C-alpha cells in the first residue's frame, strides 16, 4: 500500500488561502489534446489533498473557449490562489489565463510551475556561469513580472512553500541538495496522481484497440542529446526510479478504478532502469493473478536495447515501443550526441522484430549541419528498416536544450549553436514564448520552421520534411494519421480543438460540469 509522505517543514500557510485552484492550460498547438492527461500537476494536487487542502483542478485541455471558462470560474469561485503548470508551447495560453486572473481577481496569488519555468531558470543559470545576460534572462524577467511565485523543478513539496504568508519569488525544487528535490525513495511512496479531479472518461487513448491511460514510472534522463530539453536541469537530468511494486500497484489501481487494461509508460527511456526486467516480470505476474491481458507502450533507448528486454516486454504485454532514432545519417547522430550509431539503431529494429514488438520510429530534421543529403539518408534508412509507424518533425529549439542554452546571438534576433564536435551550425529565430504559437506547430501542412542551417532554409526544411513523410508512408504502406483532427506527435523531444468537451472542476465530493467547445 502507498504510505503517506510528509513534506519537509514549510512556512505556515497564508491565512488568506482557503481554496487552491490548479489550472492546466490548453495545448493549442495540438489538434487533439485529450490524449495524455497532465500528470505532474495532478501529483501536486494529490499532495495538497493529502495535507487536507480543498483543491480544484481546471483542466482546459481541448477547451476552445477556455478564456470564457476561466472567467466563469472567477465570477463564482472564492478561490484566492491559482497555480498554473505550463510547458513552453502552453505559455501563450497560460499568459492569457494569467492576465484574466489578474484583471478579475487582482488580490489572488498566481503561481507558475512546470517545465517552462524550470527550463528558463536552468537556461538563465547557465547564462550566468558564462557571464551573459541574454534571452534566458529576458524570458525569466518576463515570468517574474507576470507571476507572484515561480516553482522550479519538483513541485510536490515546493508547493507548500509557495503557499506561505510571504513566499519567496522562487521556490527551487531543482536543487539536489534541497529537501524539496525528490529522492527515489520519496518518489516510490508519493500518492498517485489525483486523476479523480479531471474528467478521465474524456481522455481517449488506446493501444491496439484497448483503452489506455498514461503513467510515469521514473523521472529523468541521463543522456545529453543536443535537441532535448532539461540537460541543465537536475530534475530532468537525474534519473530517479520508483520501486517496481509501486508501479504495478498504480497499474492495478487504474485497472480497478477506471477499467483500463492499457498503459502508456510515458518515461524518457524505460531501459535505463537497471530493474527493468524485474518490473516486466511483476507486470506479467499481476496479469496472471487477475486473469486479464494488459497492453503496454513505452520508449526505449536504441543502443541499450537487448533481446532479454524485448522478450520480457512482450511477455508483460508490450506490443509497441517508441524509439528516438532521430536521423539516418551518421554525422548527424554524432553531432546531436545521440550515443547510438546507425548500426545500433538498425540492430534495435531487428531485436524488436524478432520478438514481435512493433516500432514507432521517432525522427527529426533540422539539426546542425542538416542538408538535403542528410534528410535523404534518413528517408533511405527508414525505407530500409521498415518501421511499423513513424513521426518526422522539424526541430524546435526549446529553452533548456543545448541548442538554446549554448547558442550565441549572431545577428538581430538570430541565435546560432555550433557543434563542438565538428563545427556544424544551427540558426534559430528568437521568439516571445508568451505570445508566439506558430513556433510550435507540428501539424503536416501547417509547419513554420524557426530554424535553419548553413545548407537549408527554414522553408526548405519544411518541404524536405513533407516529402520524406509522403515518400516513406507511400512506399511502406503506412497510413497517414486518420484526419487532421487526431494528430498527436509522440516525439522524443517532448515536451484543433475537440468539438465538445466536458470540463470537470472538482473539490471534495462536489463536481461542477461546464459545457465547453
ChimeraX attribute file (.defattr): number of C-alpha atoms within 10 A of each C-alpha:
attribute: neighborCount
match mode: 1-to-1
recipient: residues
	/A:1	9
	/A:2	12
	/A:3	10
	/A:4	13
	/A:5	16
	/A:6	12
	/A:7	16
	/A:8	11
	/A:9	11
	/A:10	15
	/A:11	13
	/A:12	12
	/A:13	16
	/A:14	13
	/A:15	9
	/A:16	15
	/A:17	18
	/A:18	14
	/A:19	17
	/A:20	22
	/A:21	23
	/A:22	24
	/A:23	23
	/A:24	22
	/A:25	26
	/A:26	25
	/A:27	26
	/A:28	23
	/A:29	19
	/A:30	23
	/A:31	19
	/A:32	22
	/A:33	23
	/A:34	26
	/A:35	19
	/A:36	19
	/A:37	22
	/A:38	19
	/A:39	16
	/A:40	18
	/A:41	24
	/A:42	22
	/A:43	19
	/A:44	24
	/A:45	29
	/A:46	22
	/A:47	26
	/A:48	19
	/A:49	17
	/A:50	15
	/A:51	14
	/A:52	9
	/A:53	17
	/A:54	17
	/A:55	21
	/A:56	24
	/A:57	26
	/A:58	23
	/A:59	22
	/A:60	26
	/A:61	26
	/A:62	29
	/A:63	27
	/A:64	19
	/A:65	14
	/A:66	22
	/A:67	15
	/A:68	14
	/A:69	18
	/A:70	17
	/A:71	15
	/A:72	12
	/A:73	17
	/A:74	16
	/A:75	11
	/A:76	8
	/A:77	10
	/A:78	14
	/A:79	20
	/A:80	18
	/A:81	19
	/A:82	21
	/A:83	23
	/A:84	23
	/A:85	22
	/A:86	25
	/A:87	19
	/A:88	21
	/A:89	25
	/A:90	23
	/A:91	25
	/A:92	21
	/A:93	22
	/A:94	24
	/A:95	19
	/A:96	16
	/A:97	20
	/A:98	21
	/A:99	14
	/A:100	17
	/A:101	20
	/A:102	16
	/A:103	10
	/A:104	12
	/A:105	17
	/A:106	12
	/A:107	12
	/A:108	17
	/A:109	21
	/A:110	22
	/A:111	23
	/A:112	28
	/A:113	24
	/A:114	20
	/A:115	26
	/A:116	27
	/A:117	25
	/A:118	30
	/A:119	29
	/A:120	26
	/A:121	28
	/A:122	25
	/A:123	28
	/A:124	24
	/A:125	19
	/A:126	19
	/A:127	18
	/A:128	14
	/A:129	8
	/A:130	10
	/A:131	9
	/A:132	14
	/A:133	13
	/A:134	15
	/A:135	23
	/A:136	24
	/A:137	18
	/A:138	13
	/A:139	20
	/A:140	18
	/A:141	11
	/A:142	14
	/A:143	20
	/A:144	15
	/A:145	8
	/A:146	17
	/A:147	19
	/A:148	17
	/A:149	23
	/A:150	29
	/A:151	28
	/A:152	29
	/A:153	29
	/A:154	25
	/A:155	26
	/A:156	23
	/A:157	23
	/A:158	26
	/A:159	26
	/A:160	23
	/A:161	24
	/A:162	28
	/A:163	23
	/A:164	17
	/A:165	14
	/A:166	12
	/A:167	17
	/A:168	15
	/A:169	14
	/A:170	18
	/A:171	22
	/A:172	22
	/A:173	24
	/A:174	23
	/A:175	16
	/A:176	15
	/A:177	8
	/A:178	10
	/A:179	15
	/A:180	26
	/A:181	22
	/A:182	23
	/A:183	14
	/A:184	15
	/A:185	12
	/A:186	17
	/A:187	19
	/A:188	23
	/A:189	16
	/A:190	22
	/A:191	20
	/A:192	22
	/A:193	20
	/A:194	19
	/A:195	17
	/A:196	17
	/A:197	22
	/A:198	22
	/A:199	18
	/A:200	15
	/A:201	9
	/A:202	16
	/A:203	20
	/A:204	15
	/A:205	18
	/A:206	19
	/A:207	19
	/A:208	13
	/A:209	9
	/A:210	14
	/A:211	17
	/A:212	27
	/A:213	25
	/A:214	22
	/A:215	21
	/A:216	17
	/A:217	23
	/A:218	23
	/A:219	21
	/A:220	20
	/A:221	22
	/A:222	15
	/A:223	18
	/A:224	18
	/A:225	20
	/A:226	23
	/A:227	27
	/A:228	24
	/A:229	27
	/A:230	27
	/A:231	25
	/A:232	20
	/A:233	25
	/A:234	21
	/A:235	25
	/A:236	23
	/A:237	17
	/A:238	16
	/A:239	18
	/A:240	21
	/A:241	22
	/A:242	20
	/A:243	19
	/A:244	19
	/A:245	15
	/A:246	19
	/A:247	22
	/A:248	19
	/A:249	17
	/A:250	19
	/A:251	22
	/A:252	19
	/A:253	14
	/A:254	21
	/A:255	17
	/A:256	11
	/A:257	10
	/A:258	15
	/A:259	12
	/A:260	19
	/A:261	23
	/A:262	26
	/A:263	25
	/A:264	23
	/A:265	19
	/A:266	19
	/A:267	19
	/A:268	26
	/A:269	24
	/A:270	21
	/A:271	20
	/A:272	19
	/A:273	16
	/A:274	10
	/A:275	13
	/A:276	16
	/A:277	19
	/A:278	15
	/A:279	21
	/A:280	21
	/A:281	15
	/A:282	17
	/A:283	24
	/A:284	21
	/A:285	15
	/A:286	18
	/A:287	16
	/A:288	11
	/A:289	8
	/A:290	9
	/A:291	8
	/A:292	10
	/A:293	14
	/A:294	22
	/A:295	22
	/A:296	25
	/A:297	25
	/A:298	22
	/A:299	22
	/A:300	20
	/A:301	22
	/A:302	26
	/A:303	19
	/A:304	13
	/A:305	20
	/A:306	14
	/A:307	14
	/A:308	11
	/A:309	20
	/A:310	23
	/A:311	19
	/A:312	20
	/A:313	27
	/A:314	19
	/A:315	17
	/A:316	23
	/A:317	21
	/A:318	24
	/A:319	22
	/A:320	24
	/A:321	20
	/A:322	22
	/A:323	24
	/A:324	24
	/A:325	26
	/A:326	25
	/A:327	30
	/A:328	24
	/A:329	20
	/A:330	15
	/A:331	18
	/A:332	23
	/A:333	19
	/A:334	17
	/A:335	22
	/A:336	21
	/A:337	15
	/A:338	21
	/A:339	15
	/A:340	16
	/A:341	20
	/A:342	19
	/A:343	13
	/A:344	17
	/A:345	23
	/A:346	18
	/A:347	17
	/A:348	24
	/A:349	22
	/A:350	14
	/A:351	19
	/A:352	23
	/A:353	15
	/A:354	12
	/A:355	18
	/A:356	14
	/A:357	22
	/A:358	18
	/A:359	22
	/A:360	21
	/A:361	27
	/A:362	22
	/A:363	23
	/A:364	24
	/A:365	22
	/A:366	30
	/A:367	30
	/A:368	28
	/A:369	21
	/A:370	23
	/A:371	21
	/A:372	12
	/A:373	11
	/A:374	20
	/A:375	23
	/A:376	18
	/A:377	16
	/A:378	23
	/A:379	23
	/A:380	17
	/A:381	19
	/A:382	23
	/A:383	15
	/A:384	11
	/A:385	14
	/A:386	18
	/A:387	19
	/A:388	16
	/A:389	21
	/A:390	24
	/A:391	17
	/A:392	22
	/A:393	26
	/A:394	24
	/A:395	23
	/A:396	24
	/A:397	28
	/A:398	26
	/A:399	27
	/A:400	28
	/A:401	25
	/A:402	23
	/A:403	30
	/A:404	26
	/A:405	28
	/A:406	18
	/A:407	20
	/A:408	17
	/A:409	16
	/A:410	11
	/A:411	9
	/A:412	8
	/A:413	11
	/A:414	16
	/A:415	20
	/A:416	22
	/A:417	25
	/A:418	18
	/A:419	22
	/A:420	9
	/A:421	11
	/A:422	12
	/A:423	12
	/A:424	18
	/A:425	21
	/A:426	24
	/A:427	27
	/A:428	23
	/A:429	17
	/A:430	17
	/A:431	15
	/A:432	14
	/A:433	20
	/A:434	18
	/A:435	16
	/A:436	14
	/A:437	19
	/A:438	15
	/A:439	22
	/A:440	23
	/A:441	20
	/A:442	22
	/A:443	16
	/A:444	15
	/A:445	11
	/A:446	10
	/A:447	21
	/A:448	18
	/A:449	23
	/A:450	23
	/A:451	26
	/A:452	25
	/A:453	21
	/A:454	13
	/A:455	15
	/A:456	17
	/A:457	17
	/A:458	19
	/A:459	14
	/A:460	16
	/A:461	28
	/A:462	22
	/A:463	13
	/A:464	21
	/A:465	21
	/A:466	17
	/A:467	14
	/A:468	19
	/A:469	18
	/A:470	14
	/A:471	14
	/A:472	21
	/A:473	17
	/A:474	12
	/A:475	10
	/A:476	15
	/A:477	12
	/A:478	16
	/A:479	11
	/A:480	14
	/A:481	12
	/A:482	8
	/A:483	7
	/A:484	15
	/A:485	14
	/A:486	17
	/A:487	19
	/A:488	19
	/A:489	17
	/A:490	18
	/A:491	20
	/A:492	23
	/A:493	22
	/A:494	12
	/A:495	13
	/A:496	17
	/A:497	22
	/A:498	17
	/A:499	11
	/A:500	13
	/A:501	20
	/A:502	18
	/A:503	24
	/A:504	22
	/A:505	23
	/A:506	20
	/A:507	19
	/A:508	12
	/A:509	7
	/A:510	8
	/A:511	12
	/A:512	11
	/A:513	11
	/A:514	14
	/A:515	13
	/A:516	18
	/A:517	15
